């Protein structure tokens, strides 16, 4: 594995974390919506959009140095962070089906990564 590919993988991992926080803030902002058009102008929605945009910029930068077939499946790791933040910030349950789904995501990412050798 080249240093450039390793750097790209790390950047995609960071982009997944940043994007998962974007989802958290979008939900926080959505909880403030009340049917009024002006309620869409709130700081939490704006921060959620900004975090998603930042995640995209990081991801695009990572694509320059790696294989798309390896990096793109790594984006799904953001679902793991989102599940953890959902529990932490919103007290959403982590069911056995969600846990199994996360396990399958991890297995899939590992298998795709091994396929790049």
N, C-alpha and C positions, 0 to 999 in steps of 0.2 A: 504494500500500500504506500503510495507516494505521499509526501508531506502535503502536497496541494489537495489531494483527495481527502486526506484526513482533516485538513482545514475546512474544506467544503462540507464534510459531514458534520463537523462541529457547528458550523454556521447554520446548517439546516436544523440541527438539534436546538440551537438558541432561537431560531425563527419559530419553531414549534412552541417553545415556552412563551415567547412574546405573543404569538397568535392566540394561545390559550387564555392568556390574561385579557386579550382583546374580547374574547367571547364572554368572559366574566363581566367586564365593564359594559358590554352591550346588553347583557341581561339586567344589570343594575340600572342602566339607563332606561331600558324597556319597562321596568317596574314603575318608573315615574311617569309613564305615558298615561294621559287621562282623556284622550279623544280630542283634545285641543291641538291644533296644528303647531302652536308655539311650544307645546310640551316636548316636541322633537328636538328642540334646541336646549339640550342640557349637557352639562359637563361630562357626565359619565358616558353618554352615547358618543360624544366627541372623542373622549379618550379611547373608547373601544375601537372606533374607526381609525384613530391615529395608530393604535397598537397593531391593528390588522395591516395597515399600510406599511408600518415599520417592518413587520414580519415579512411582508412581500418583498420589500427592498433587500432585506438580508438574504432571503431565499434566492432572489435574482442574482445577487452577488455570488452566492454559493454555486449556482449553476455553471458559472464560467470555468470552475476548476474540477468538476466531477462528472461522473456518468449519470445521466438522467435516470436510467433504469435502477440505479442504486439510491440516488438522492430522493427521488419522488416518493417511494414507499416510506422513507423516513419521516415524511410530513405527517404520516398517520400517528406518529408518536405524540403529536399534539393532543390527540384524543385521550391519551393517558393522563396528561397534565390537566386537561379540562375536567376529567372525571374527579381527580383529586381536588381541584379548586371548587367544583360543584359541591362536594361534601363539606369542604372547609368553610366556604362563604355562604352557601345556601342550605346546608344540612340535608342535601339530597341523598337518598339511600344508595349504597353500593350493593347491588344485588349479586347473587351468584352468576346470573347471566351476563351482567356487565363485567364482572371479574373474569369470566370465561372469555368474553369478547376481547378484553384487554390482553389476555394470554395468547389468543390467536393472532392479534395484531403483532405482538412481540415475536412470536414464532415466524410469522410471515416476513417481518423486517429482517430477522436473522437469516432466514433462508435466501431472501433476495440478496443480502449482503454476501453470503457465501457463494452465491452464483456469479459474483463478479470476479472470482479468482480464476 
